[in-house]
């Protein structure tokens, strides 16, 4: 089992910044992928950014140049720095962990006001 604890999120004005973090604990294989997905009301959950334990990352086109994902493998923690936030970034953000298994965090609300 893997447990995910998210922090960060909140309410911010357009153009502002937020930082999300997600710490994984439990039975963790050396190679894994951690990252963030989001789900806005009435929409499907979508990938935001993910990063493998080796450092390879992938971003949604809508956040490239504004969001940065990073990891601290010594602490099994992934971070998402979100800059230049837009109202359309408003969603519940979910931490995701994948090795041969998949786990989700409980979600954290990000609200960007115009």
C-alpha positions as CSV (number, residue, x, y, z in Angstrom):
1,X,0.0,0.0,0.0
2,X,1.0,3.6,-0.7
3,X,-0.4,6.6,1.1
4,X,-0.4,10.0,-0.5
5,X,-0.7,13.2,1.6
6,X,-1.3,16.4,-0.4
7,X,-0.9,20.0,0.7
8,X,-1.2,23.4,-0.9
9,X,-4.0,24.7,-3.0
10,X,-6.5,27.4,-2.1
11,X,-7.8,30.6,-3.6
12,X,-5.7,33.0,-5.6
13,X,-6.3,35.8,-8.1
14,X,-5.6,35.4,-11.8
15,X,-1.9,35.8,-12.4
16,X,-1.0,34.6,-9.0
17,X,1.0,31.5,-7.9
18,X,0.4,28.4,-5.8
19,X,2.5,25.4,-4.9
20,X,1.2,21.9,-4.4
21,X,3.1,19.1,-2.7
22,X,2.4,15.4,-2.3
23,X,4.3,13.0,-0.1
24,X,4.1,9.3,-0.7
25,X,4.8,6.7,2.0
26,X,4.5,3.0,2.4
27,X,5.8,0.2,0.1
28,X,7.4,2.2,-2.7
29,X,9.3,0.7,-5.6
30,X,12.4,2.5,-6.7
31,X,11.0,3.3,-10.2
32,X,7.7,5.2,-10.1
33,X,5.9,8.1,-11.6
34,X,4.3,10.8,-9.5
35,X,2.3,13.7,-10.6
36,X,-0.9,15.7,-10.8
37,X,-4.2,15.5,-12.5
38,X,-7.1,17.8,-12.2
39,X,-10.9,17.7,-12.6
40,X,-13.0,20.8,-13.1
41,X,-16.8,20.7,-12.6
42,X,-18.5,18.8,-15.4
43,X,-15.3,17.8,-17.0
44,X,-13.2,14.6,-17.1
45,X,-10.1,14.3,-15.0
46,X,-7.0,15.3,-17.1
47,X,-3.3,15.1,-16.8
48,X,-1.5,18.2,-15.6
49,X,2.1,17.1,-15.1
50,X,3.9,13.9,-14.2
51,X,7.5,13.1,-13.4
52,X,9.2,9.8,-13.3
53,X,11.7,9.0,-10.5
54,X,14.4,9.2,-13.2
55,X,13.5,12.8,-13.9
56,X,11.5,12.5,-17.2
57,X,8.5,14.8,-17.1
58,X,5.4,15.4,-19.2
59,X,3.1,18.4,-19.2
60,X,-0.3,19.2,-20.5
61,X,0.0,21.7,-23.3
62,X,-2.3,24.1,-21.4
63,X,0.2,24.5,-18.5
64,X,3.5,24.4,-20.3
65,X,5.6,27.4,-19.5
66,X,3.5,28.2,-16.4
67,X,3.7,25.1,-14.2
68,X,6.8,23.3,-13.1
69,X,6.9,19.8,-11.6
70,X,9.7,18.7,-9.5
71,X,10.6,15.8,-7.1
72,X,12.6,15.0,-4.0
73,X,13.2,11.3,-4.3
74,X,14.8,11.1,-0.9
75,X,11.4,12.1,0.5
76,X,9.2,10.5,-2.1
77,X,7.6,13.9,-2.6
78,X,6.4,15.7,-5.7
79,X,5.8,19.4,-6.1
80,X,3.8,21.5,-8.6
81,X,4.7,25.1,-8.8
82,X,1.9,26.9,-10.6
83,X,2.5,30.4,-11.9
84,X,0.5,32.8,-14.0
85,X,-2.7,31.0,-12.9
86,X,-5.8,31.5,-15.0
87,X,-9.5,31.1,-14.0
88,X,-9.5,28.0,-16.3
89,X,-7.0,26.4,-14.0
90,X,-9.7,26.1,-11.3
91,X,-10.2,22.5,-10.4
92,X,-9.6,19.8,-7.8
93,X,-6.1,18.7,-8.2
94,X,-5.2,15.1,-7.5
95,X,-1.9,13.6,-6.7
96,X,-1.2,10.4,-8.6
97,X,1.4,7.7,-7.9
98,X,2.1,4.8,-10.3
99,X,4.5,1.9,-10.3
100,X,2.9,-1.4,-10.9
101,X,0.0,-0.1,-8.9
102,X,-1.9,3.2,-9.0
103,X,-2.9,5.4,-6.1
104,X,-4.7,8.7,-5.9
105,X,-4.6,11.4,-3.3
106,X,-7.8,12.9,-1.8
107,X,-7.6,16.0,-3.9
108,X,-7.1,19.6,-3.1
109,X,-9.1,22.5,-4.5
110,X,-7.5,25.2,-6.5
111,X,-9.6,28.3,-7.3
112,X,-8.4,31.1,-9.5
113,X,-10.6,34.2,-9.4
114,X,-10.7,36.6,-12.3
